Amino acid sequence: MNKRQTASLAELQQGKEIFSAKCGRCHKLPKPEKHQPEEWTKILEKMAPKAKLTADQKALVFKYISNY
């Protein structure tokens, strides 16, 4: 999960909703363009368990933030 991934519009919308709801619950959301996909991979590895993201949710969030 280090490179941009092809995503459908529905996947991007789901990823955005999860990112806003789960990640925004505890802190201000960073702008997706602030980090490269490689950086987001590291961030998600650390933060996904804290946000209680499932593997599928984590993948959708990555698709959203890496294709922003």
Residue pairs with C-beta under 8 A, 6 or more apart in sequence:
1 37
1 41
1 44
1 59
1 62
2 37
2 38
2 41
3 37
3 66
4 37
4 66
4 67
5 62
5 63
5 66
5 67
7 15
7 63
7 64
7 67
11 60
11 63
11 64
12 63
12 64
12 67
14 60
14 64
15 60
15 61
15 62
15 63
15 64
15 65
16 64
18 53
18 57
18 60
18 61
18 64
19 29
19 32
19 61
19 64
19 65
20 29
22 51
22 52
22 53
22 57
22 61
23 29
23 47
23 51
23 61
25 51
26 50
26 51
31 68
32 40
32 64
32 65
32 66
32 68
33 68
35 43
35 65
37 62
37 66
40 62
40 65
40 66
41 62
44 58
44 61
44 62
48 57
48 58
48 61
53 61
